[in-house]
Amino acid sequence: MIDVVLAGTGHRPGKLDGYEPEAQERLIVYATKILPFYKPKKVNMGMAMGWDQAMAWACVRLGIL
C-alpha cells in the first residue's frame, strides 16, 4: 500500500466568485468531496486565500491531519 501525499494550490478568491463566505464554503464542500477519492495520508498546501485554505478546511473536516 502506498501512502499518498497530495499537494494543492490554486486561484485566489478574486478569480473564484469573490470573497464572500458562501464562495469559500462551496470550495470547502468541493474539496471535501474530492479528497476521499485520492485517500491521502497527508496534504500539503501553501495556505493562500482561496483554494489552498479550502483544502486545509476540508482536511480538518475529514480528519486528514
C-alpha positions as CSV (number, residue, x, y, z in Angstrom):
1,M,0.0,0.0,0.0
2,I,1.4,3.4,-1.0
3,D,1.0,6.4,1.4
4,V,-0.5,9.1,-0.8
5,V,0.6,12.7,-0.1
6,L,-1.2,15.4,-2.1
7,A,-0.2,19.0,-2.7
8,G,-2.7,21.6,-3.5
9,T,-2.7,25.2,-4.7
10,G,-5.0,27.2,-6.9
11,H,-6.7,30.5,-7.6
12,R,-7.3,33.3,-5.1
13,P,-10.9,34.3,-4.3
14,G,-11.0,37.2,-6.8
15,K,-10.9,34.6,-9.6
16,L,-13.2,32.1,-7.8
17,D,-16.5,34.0,-7.4
18,G,-15.3,36.6,-4.9
19,Y,-14.5,36.8,-1.2
20,E,-18.0,36.1,0.2
21,P,-18.2,33.3,2.9
22,E,-20.6,31.4,0.6
23,A,-18.0,31.1,-2.1
24,Q,-15.4,29.8,0.3
25,E,-17.9,27.3,1.7
26,R,-18.6,26.0,-1.8
27,L,-14.8,25.4,-2.3
28,I,-14.6,23.6,1.0
29,V,-17.6,21.4,0.1
30,Y,-16.0,20.6,-3.2
31,A,-12.6,19.8,-1.7
32,T,-14.4,17.6,1.0
33,K,-16.0,15.6,-1.9
34,I,-12.9,15.1,-3.9
35,L,-10.2,14.3,-1.2
36,P,-11.7,10.9,-0.3
37,F,-11.2,9.8,-3.9
38,Y,-7.4,10.1,-3.5
39,K,-7.3,8.7,0.1
40,P,-4.4,10.9,1.0
41,K,-2.4,10.2,4.2
42,K,-1.2,13.9,4.2
43,V,-2.0,17.0,2.2
44,N,0.4,20.0,1.7
45,M,-0.7,23.4,0.6
46,G,0.6,26.9,0.7
47,M,-2.3,28.4,2.8
48,A,-3.1,31.3,0.4
49,M,-6.6,32.6,0.5
50,G,-8.9,30.6,-1.8
51,W,-8.4,27.0,-2.9
52,D,-5.4,26.5,-0.5
53,Q,-7.4,27.3,2.6
54,A,-10.4,25.4,1.3
55,M,-8.3,22.3,1.0
56,A,-7.0,22.9,4.6
57,W,-10.5,23.2,6.0
58,A,-11.6,20.1,4.0
59,C,-8.7,18.2,5.6
60,V,-9.8,19.3,9.0
61,R,-13.4,18.2,8.4
62,L,-12.2,14.8,7.1
63,G,-9.6,14.2,9.8
64,I,-6.6,14.4,7.5
65,L,-4.1,16.0,9.7
